[in-house]
Amino acid sequence: MHDQLIILILVIVVSLIFDYTNGAHDSANAIATVVSTKVLSPRTAVLMAAILNFVGALAGTKVAHTIGSGIVRPEMIAGSQGIVLAALSGAIAWNLLTWYLGLPSSSSHALIGGLVGAAITYGGWSSLNYSNIFYKVILPLFLSPLAGMIGGYVLMVSLAWLCFRSHPRKCNSTFRRLQVLSSAFMATSHGLNDAQKTMGIMTLALFLFHQVPVLEIPLWVKLSCAVAMALGTATGGWRIVKTMGHKIFKLEAVHGFAAETAAALVITAASTVGAPISTTHTISSSVLGVGASKRLSAVRWGIAGHMVIAWILTLPAAALVAGLFLHCFHLLGFVSY
């Protein structure tokens, strides 16, 4: 019993570390465009994003329920308290690697991949909830970037028509103000989707350790995840800000507004149905769509190609690493197969 308590505390600590790294890794999602267009200073943008990530994290629980009970079958992994720790370890390892390389990969899919890999290693392929994985992970994996790209393209074309007769200086001044709102919307939607993923994984751990009778999110879990996400965001992810804000497409205020608004709408819609989509995929694709509306050659497709490779690799790579971690925990005596 004493050993189990130590493992549970370790799982909670590692969960919050993951949430912190998620905030630091994905803070670029909310602030890259508003910083690159020089509408806000980096310090102001990071502070705003941190506060609104906290607010968004407390705004719902549907995504948390998907992570906690919709990806793996809790009854199939009930005998192993090390699964959640292995899943988090795999996700954090992948996050740190892509952060170091400056690639905007998905923390969300790293976590899901880690959970899937650990569950398969312990309980076999039957431990997965295939219906939910298909409808709430695989389909959104492809549809959310597509929706972000189309949304960014359509919104940018619409704004270009609306501003056709406006003086460029007046138009740019207007969108510099509006981009503060779109960046705030993006930061809130990021917290709404991403912070809930850690809430779900922590609640699953509490269930496996018999600390909660059902998979309902305790208030202290919501608050601790919201705080960890906000603190992580406050540190910023400047390598990824550089990639998102400068390397894909040279942004102006109107482009930033279009990309952020389109991405935030897609993320918010996904959150309302409990789909844990990648905020990184969505904003990246929105930026691509906005750039393509000007001309296809305006987008640096080589950088975009590297991003797509990171997206495709995330799920299997995190799953493999998590499986290896679980095997190591087994060798150390933490879990038994």
C-alpha positions as CSV (number, residue, x, y, z in Angstrom):
1,M,0.0,0.0,0.0
2,H,2.9,2.3,0.8
3,D,4.6,1.6,-2.5
4,Q,1.3,2.2,-4.4
5,L,0.9,5.6,-2.7
6,I,4.4,6.6,-3.7
7,I,3.7,5.6,-7.3
8,L,0.5,7.5,-7.3
9,I,2.2,10.6,-6.1
10,L,4.8,10.2,-8.7
11,V,2.1,9.8,-11.4
12,I,0.5,13.1,-10.3
13,V,3.8,14.9,-10.2
14,V,4.7,13.7,-13.7
15,S,1.2,14.5,-15.0
16,L,1.6,18.1,-13.8
17,I,5.1,18.2,-15.3
18,F,3.6,17.1,-18.6
19,D,1.0,19.8,-18.3
20,Y,3.7,22.3,-17.7
21,T,5.7,21.2,-20.7
22,N,2.5,21.2,-22.7
23,G,2.0,24.9,-21.8
24,A,5.6,25.8,-22.6
25,H,5.7,23.7,-25.8
26,D,2.3,24.9,-27.1
27,S,2.3,28.5,-25.9
28,A,3.4,29.3,-29.5
29,N,0.0,28.3,-30.7
30,A,-1.6,31.3,-29.0
31,I,1.1,33.9,-29.3
32,A,3.3,33.2,-32.3
33,T,1.4,35.2,-34.8
34,V,0.6,38.2,-32.4
35,V,4.3,38.4,-31.6
36,S,5.6,38.0,-35.1
37,T,3.3,40.8,-36.3
38,K,4.6,43.0,-33.4
39,V,1.1,43.7,-32.2
40,L,2.1,42.7,-28.7
41,S,5.5,42.4,-27.1
42,P,6.6,38.8,-26.2
43,R,6.2,39.5,-22.5
44,T,2.7,40.9,-22.8
45,A,1.6,38.1,-25.1
46,V,2.9,35.4,-22.9
47,L,1.2,36.9,-19.8
48,M,-2.1,37.2,-21.6
49,A,-1.8,33.6,-23.0
50,A,-1.0,32.2,-19.5
51,I,-4.1,33.9,-17.9
52,L,-6.4,32.8,-20.7
53,N,-5.1,29.3,-20.8
54,F,-6.0,29.1,-17.1
55,V,-9.5,30.3,-17.8
56,G,-10.0,27.9,-20.7
57,A,-8.8,25.0,-18.6
58,L,-11.7,25.4,-16.2
59,A,-14.3,25.9,-18.9
60,G,-15.2,22.2,-19.6
61,T,-14.5,18.5,-19.1
62,K,-15.6,16.7,-22.2
63,V,-12.1,16.3,-23.6
64,A,-10.9,15.1,-20.1
65,H,-13.6,12.3,-20.1
66,T,-12.4,11.2,-23.6
67,I,-8.8,10.9,-22.4
68,G,-9.8,9.2,-19.1
69,S,-12.2,6.6,-20.3
70,G,-12.5,6.8,-24.1
71,I,-9.1,5.8,-25.4
72,V,-8.3,2.6,-23.4
73,R,-10.7,0.3,-21.5
74,P,-10.2,1.0,-17.8
75,E,-11.4,-2.5,-16.9
76,M,-8.7,-4.0,-19.1
77,I,-5.8,-2.2,-17.5
78,A,-7.1,-2.2,-13.9
79,G,-4.2,-4.3,-12.7
80,S,-1.4,-1.9,-13.6
81,Q,-0.8,1.4,-11.9
82,G,2.3,1.9,-14.0
83,I,0.5,2.4,-17.3
84,V,-0.2,6.1,-16.7
85,L,3.3,6.8,-15.6
86,A,4.7,5.1,-18.7
87,A,2.3,6.9,-21.0
88,L,3.3,10.3,-19.5
89,S,7.0,9.4,-19.7
90,G,6.7,8.6,-23.4
91,A,4.8,11.8,-24.1
92,I,7.2,14.0,-22.2
93,A,10.2,12.4,-24.0
94,W,8.7,13.1,-27.4
95,N,7.7,16.6,-26.4
96,L,11.2,17.4,-25.2
97,L,12.8,16.1,-28.4
98,T,10.5,18.0,-30.7
99,W,10.9,21.1,-28.6
100,Y,14.7,20.9,-28.9
101,L,14.4,20.5,-32.6
102,G,11.9,23.4,-32.9
103,L,9.2,21.3,-34.5
104,P,5.6,22.2,-33.7
105,S,4.4,18.6,-33.1
106,S,1.4,17.6,-31.1
107,S,1.5,17.3,-27.3
108,S,-2.0,15.9,-27.5
109,H,-1.1,13.1,-29.8
110,A,2.1,12.4,-27.9
111,L,-0.1,11.8,-24.8
112,I,-2.6,9.7,-26.7
113,G,0.2,7.7,-28.4
114,G,1.8,7.2,-25.0
115,L,-1.4,5.9,-23.5
116,V,-2.1,3.6,-26.4
117,G,1.5,2.2,-26.4
118,A,1.5,1.6,-22.6
119,A,-1.9,-0.1,-22.8
120,I,-1.0,-2.4,-25.6
121,T,2.3,-3.4,-23.9
122,Y,0.4,-4.3,-20.7
123,G,-3.0,-5.6,-21.9
124,G,-2.6,-6.3,-25.6
125,W,-4.6,-4.8,-28.5
126,S,-8.0,-5.7,-26.9
127,S,-7.3,-3.0,-24.2
128,L,-8.1,-0.2,-26.7
129,N,-11.4,1.5,-27.4
130,Y,-11.2,1.4,-31.2
131,S,-14.5,3.2,-31.9
132,N,-13.5,6.3,-29.8
133,I,-10.0,6.2,-31.1
134,F,-11.3,6.3,-34.7
135,Y,-14.0,9.0,-34.3
136,K,-12.3,11.2,-31.6
137,V,-8.6,10.8,-32.4
138,I,-7.9,9.5,-36.0
139,L,-10.6,11.4,-37.8
140,P,-9.9,14.7,-36.0
141,L,-6.1,14.1,-36.6
142,F,-6.9,14.5,-40.3
143,L,-9.9,16.8,-40.3
144,S,-8.8,19.5,-37.8
145,P,-5.7,20.5,-39.9
146,L,-7.8,20.4,-43.0
147,A,-10.5,22.5,-41.4
148,G,-7.9,24.9,-40.1
149,M,-6.3,25.3,-43.5
150,I,-9.7,25.8,-45.3
151,G,-10.9,28.1,-42.6
152,G,-7.7,30.3,-42.7
153,Y,-7.9,30.4,-46.6
154,V,-11.6,31.3,-46.7
155,L,-11.5,33.9,-43.9
156,M,-8.4,35.5,-45.4
157,V,-10.0,35.8,-48.9
158,S,-13.2,37.2,-47.3
159,L,-11.2,39.8,-45.4
160,A,-9.3,40.7,-48.6
161,W,-12.6,41.4,-50.4
162,L,-13.9,43.4,-47.4
163,C,-10.8,45.6,-47.2
164,F,-10.4,46.0,-51.0
165,R,-11.4,49.6,-51.0
166,S,-9.9,50.5,-47.6
167,H,-6.6,52.4,-47.2
168,P,-3.9,49.9,-46.3
169,R,-2.7,51.9,-43.3
170,K,-6.2,52.1,-41.8
171,C,-6.9,48.5,-42.5
172,N,-3.7,47.4,-40.9
173,S,-4.4,49.5,-37.8
174,T,-7.8,48.0,-37.4
175,F,-6.5,44.4,-37.6
176,R,-3.7,45.2,-35.2
177,R,-6.4,45.9,-32.6
178,L,-8.5,42.9,-33.6
179,Q,-5.6,40.6,-33.5
180,V,-5.4,41.1,-29.7
181,L,-8.9,39.6,-29.5
182,S,-8.2,36.7,-31.9
183,S,-5.0,35.9,-29.9
184,A,-7.0,35.9,-26.7
185,F,-9.6,33.6,-28.3
186,M,-6.9,31.3,-29.4
187,A,-5.3,31.2,-25.9
188,T,-8.6,30.4,-24.3
189,S,-9.5,27.6,-26.8
190,H,-6.0,26.1,-26.2
191,G,-6.6,25.9,-22.5
192,L,-10.1,24.5,-23.1
193,N,-8.7,21.6,-25.1
194,D,-5.2,20.9,-24.0
195,A,-5.3,21.3,-20.2
196,Q,-8.2,18.8,-20.1
197,K,-6.1,16.1,-21.5
198,T,-3.9,16.0,-18.3
199,M,-7.1,16.2,-16.2
200,G,-8.2,13.0,-17.9
201,I,-5.0,11.2,-17.5
202,M,-4.8,12.2,-13.8
203,T,-8.3,11.0,-13.1
204,L,-7.6,7.7,-14.9
205,A,-4.7,7.3,-12.5
206,L,-6.8,8.0,-9.5
207,F,-9.3,5.5,-10.7
208,L,-6.7,2.8,-11.3
209,F,-5.3,3.4,-7.8
210,H,-8.9,3.2,-6.3
211,Q,-8.9,6.8,-5.1
212,V,-12.1,7.7,-7.0
213,P,-15.0,5.4,-7.5
214,V,-15.9,6.7,-11.0
215,L,-14.1,8.6,-13.7
216,E,-15.3,12.1,-12.7
217,I,-12.9,15.0,-12.6
218,P,-12.2,16.2,-9.0
219,L,-12.0,20.0,-8.5
220,W,-8.5,19.9,-7.2
221,V,-7.4,18.1,-10.4
222,K,-9.0,20.8,-12.6
223,L,-7.3,23.6,-10.6
224,S,-3.9,22.0,-10.5
225,C,-3.9,21.3,-14.2
226,A,-5.0,24.8,-15.0
227,V,-2.2,26.3,-12.9
228,A,0.4,24.0,-14.4
229,M,-0.7,24.9,-17.9
230,A,-0.6,28.6,-17.1
231,L,2.9,28.4,-15.6
232,G,4.2,26.5,-18.5
233,T,2.7,29.0,-20.9
234,A,4.4,31.8,-19.0
235,T,7.8,30.3,-19.7
236,G,7.1,30.5,-23.5
237,G,8.3,28.3,-26.3
238,W,10.4,30.6,-28.3
239,R,12.0,28.1,-30.7
240,I,8.5,27.2,-31.8
241,V,7.4,30.8,-31.9
242,K,10.1,31.4,-34.4
243,T,9.0,28.5,-36.6
244,M,5.3,29.4,-36.4
245,G,5.6,33.1,-36.7
246,H,8.4,33.6,-39.2
247,K,9.5,30.4,-41.1
248,I,6.2,29.3,-42.6
249,F,4.9,32.6,-44.0
250,K,5.7,36.2,-43.4
251,L,2.7,37.4,-41.4
252,E,1.0,40.8,-41.1
253,A,-1.7,41.7,-38.6
254,V,-4.6,40.7,-40.9
255,H,-3.0,37.4,-41.6
256,G,-2.5,36.7,-37.8
257,F,-6.2,37.6,-37.1
258,A,-7.4,35.3,-39.8
259,A,-5.2,32.4,-38.8
260,E,-6.0,32.7,-35.0
261,T,-9.7,33.1,-35.5
262,A,-10.0,30.2,-37.9
263,A,-7.9,27.9,-35.6
264,A,-9.7,29.0,-32.4
265,L,-13.1,28.2,-34.0
266,V,-12.0,24.7,-35.0
267,I,-10.5,24.0,-31.5
268,T,-13.6,25.3,-29.7
269,A,-15.9,23.2,-31.8
270,A,-13.8,20.1,-31.2
271,S,-13.8,20.7,-27.5
272,T,-17.6,20.9,-27.3
273,V,-17.8,17.3,-28.6
274,G,-14.9,16.0,-26.5
275,A,-12.3,15.5,-29.3
276,P,-8.8,16.0,-28.1
277,I,-7.4,17.5,-31.2
278,S,-4.0,19.0,-31.7
279,T,-4.0,22.8,-31.3
280,T,-0.6,22.8,-32.9
281,H,-1.8,21.1,-36.1
282,T,-4.8,23.4,-36.3
283,I,-3.0,26.8,-36.0
284,S,-0.1,25.6,-38.2
285,S,-2.6,24.6,-40.9
286,S,-4.5,27.9,-40.5
287,V,-1.2,29.8,-41.1
288,L,-0.6,27.7,-44.2
289,G,-4.2,28.4,-45.5
290,V,-3.7,32.2,-44.9
291,G,-0.4,32.1,-46.7
292,A,-1.8,30.1,-49.6
293,S,-4.6,32.7,-50.1
294,K,-2.0,35.2,-51.1
295,R,-0.1,32.9,-53.5
296,L,1.1,29.3,-53.1
297,S,4.7,30.4,-53.4
298,A,4.3,32.6,-50.4
299,V,4.3,29.5,-48.2
300,R,7.6,27.9,-47.3
301,W,6.4,24.4,-48.1
302,G,9.7,22.7,-47.1
303,I,9.1,23.8,-43.5
304,A,5.5,22.7,-43.7
305,G,6.7,19.3,-45.0
306,H,8.9,18.9,-41.9
307,M,6.0,19.7,-39.7
308,V,3.8,17.1,-41.4
309,I,6.5,14.4,-40.9
310,A,6.5,15.3,-37.1
311,W,2.7,15.1,-37.0
312,I,2.7,11.6,-38.6
313,L,5.5,10.3,-36.4
314,T,4.1,11.5,-33.1
315,L,1.5,8.8,-32.3
316,P,3.7,5.8,-33.1
317,A,6.9,7.3,-31.7
318,A,5.3,8.2,-28.4
319,A,3.6,4.8,-28.3
320,L,6.9,3.0,-28.8
321,V,8.7,5.1,-26.2
322,A,5.9,4.6,-23.6
323,G,6.0,0.8,-24.3
324,L,9.7,0.8,-23.6
325,F,9.2,2.8,-20.4
326,L,6.6,0.3,-19.2
327,H,8.9,-2.5,-19.9
328,C,11.6,-0.8,-17.9
329,F,9.2,-0.3,-15.0
330,H,8.4,-4.0,-15.2
331,L,12.1,-4.8,-15.0
332,L,12.4,-2.5,-12.0
333,G,9.4,-4.3,-10.3
334,F,6.9,-1.4,-10.5
335,V,4.4,-3.4,-12.7
336,S,3.8,-7.0,-13.6
337,Y,2.4,-8.4,-16.8
